[in-house]
Every structure is written in C-alpha cells, then in structure tokens.
Amino acid sequence: MKRISYSEILGAEALVTYSADPSLIGKRGTIVGEGKNIVRLADGKRELKLLKWNVMLDIVTRNGERKVISGMEILGRPEERSKEIIRRKR
C-alpha cells in the first residue's frame, strides 16, 4: 500500500463517502489541517473536524489526481507519516 504524504492531502478537495455518523456523508470541502486523529475540512462557512478512523474520503489532490482513502491509511501524526515515506525510499 502506498502511503499518502501530508503535502498531498493539505489543500485537497474532499468528499466524505463513508462515516459512522450519517450526517457527515456527502459533506465536501477543502482539507485545511490534520492532526494525529482528526482531519479538518473547511466548507466555506465552517470547519468540520472528522475523526480519521471514522471516515472514508474521496479526494482530488492539487495536481488533479483523484484518490479514495480510508482515514485508517492516514492515521497518526502527519510529520511521522512523511518520515516513514522518506525511510522507505532509502
């Protein structure tokens, strides 16, 4: 499985395709931040905090690439995920 870097996610347009909370399904916006266990999604009016382990996102990265990612794939601190990608390249 290819890991997703923090820079790919930040600023990407996202659509919530699955969530244990049905009121979040179909919400869309721009990913404006990420923590260890949450993703912050801004829809223009407000900012939603989504639990990573609880969602599946359909994202379009800044370079136009479309990806469907589970929150479990991006679980953990973004800076740790970036370090892991660098270590794998060596």
C-alpha positions in Angstrom: 0.0 0.0 0.0 1.4 3.4 -1.0 1.4 5.9 1.9 -0.1 9.3 1.3 2.1 12.3 2.3 0.8 15.3 4.2 1.5 17.6 1.3 -0.7 15.6 -0.9 -3.7 15.9 1.4 -3.4 19.5 2.6 -5.4 21.8 0.3 -7.1 18.9 -1.5 -10.8 19.0 -2.2 -12.5 16.2 -0.3 -15.9 14.4 -0.2 -16.9 12.3 2.8 -18.1 9.0 1.2 -18.4 7.0 4.4 -18.8 7.8 8.1 -20.2 6.1 11.1 -22.1 9.4 11.6 -24.6 9.5 8.7 -24.9 13.3 9.0 -21.3 13.7 7.7 -21.8 11.6 4.5 -21.8 13.9 1.4 -20.1 16.8 3.1 -17.4 18.3 0.9 -14.8 21.0 1.4 -11.0 21.6 1.4 -8.7 19.9 3.8 -7.2 22.7 5.8 -5.4 20.8 8.5 -4.6 17.4 10.0 -3.7 16.2 13.5 -2.9 12.8 14.9 -6.6 11.6 14.9 -8.5 14.3 13.0 -8.8 15.9 9.6 -10.1 19.4 9.4 -12.4 20.1 6.5 -13.5 23.7 5.6 -16.6 24.1 3.5 -16.6 27.9 3.3 -19.0 28.5 6.1 -17.4 26.4 8.9 -14.7 23.9 9.7 -15.6 20.3 10.4 -13.3 18.1 12.5 -13.5 14.5 11.3 -12.1 11.5 13.2 -9.7 9.7 10.9 -10.7 6.2 12.0 -14.3 7.0 11.3 -14.3 8.3 7.7 -13.6 7.4 4.1 -12.7 10.4 1.8 -12.7 10.8 -1.9 -10.0 13.5 -2.5 -8.8 15.4 -5.5 -5.2 16.5 -4.9 -3.8 19.8 -6.1 -2.3 18.2 -9.1 -5.7 16.8 -10.2 -5.2 13.2 -9.1 -8.3 11.5 -7.6 -7.9 9.1 -4.6 -10.2 7.3 -2.3 -8.6 7.0 1.1 -9.7 5.5 4.4 -9.0 7.5 7.4 -7.1 4.5 8.7 -4.5 5.0 6.0 -3.6 8.5 7.3 -4.0 7.7 11.0 -1.2 9.2 13.1 0.8 12.4 13.0 1.3 13.8 9.5 5.0 14.5 10.2 5.6 10.9 11.2 3.9 9.7 8.0 6.3 11.9 6.0 9.3 10.4 7.8 8.1 6.9 7.1 7.8 7.7 3.3 11.4 9.0 3.3 12.7 6.0 5.2 11.0 3.6 2.7 12.8 5.4 -0.3 16.2 4.7 1.2 
